[in-house]
Amino acid sequence: QTFEPHHLSVMSWAFATLECKPVRLLEDIDRQACAVSRELSPQNCANLLWGFAKLRQPSAELLPVVAARLESGLLDECK
């Protein structure tokens, strides 16, 4: 199943808030977030990164993909 960027980021945030770490689901969120990275909003990026950091969920791909998205001019939208 494919989720929209907002859904992925909210799930990441919610799991971290609940201190629940469903590893296989987080791995799916990681893969899908990378696949839709061009559609991530600044809030989506923040929720994803915070959720993964709070849960100490490793991801070799998510951080570089989100960083590239933010560096591509997305941060300018926040000003």
N, C-alpha and C positions, 0 to 999 in steps of 0.2 A: 504494500500500500504506500502511496505517496502522500506526503503532507505538505502544506504550504509553509513558507518560512516562519510565519507567525506561530503556527502550531508547534513547530519544532522548537522554537525558542521558548515558548511558554511551558512546554513539557520539561525542557531542561531546567528552567527556573523553578517549576513546581517540585520536581524531584529533589532538587537541592534544598528548597525550603522545607520539605518534609523529611530531609535527610534519608532519602530512599535511593538506593543505587542499583537499579536494574541494569546490569552491565550489558546484556545483549541488546536491550532497547536503546541504551545510550550509544552503543556502537552503530545501530541503525540510524539514530538521530544524527550522529557524526557524519555518516556516509551521505545521508539525504541533504544535510545542511551544506556540505561541500558541493553537492550536485546543483543546488539552487542558489549558490553564493551570490550570483549577480542580482538576485531579488531581495537580498537581506537589507533590512533597514538598520539604522544605527541602534535602535532599541532591540531588534533581533540579535544583532552582534553582541550587545551588552549582556542580554539574557543568556545566550549560548555560552559565552566565555565565562560569565560568573557561575553559571550552573556547573559547567565542567570543572572549574577551579575549586568550587566549594565541595564538590564530591570527589575531588582528586582523581577524576577520570582521565586517564591518558589519551591523548589524541595527537598523532604525528601530523595529521592533515588539517584539522580544524583551525588551529592557531594561524598557520601561514595563509590559509585561504581567507579567513576573516581579516587578518592584517592587510592582505592585498586589497580586499574589498574596501576597507576603510581608507587606505592610501590612494585609492582610485578616485578620490574626490567626494566620497560619501560623507566624510567629516565636515566638508564645507556646507552641507545641508543642515548641520546642527547650529550654525552660527546665525 
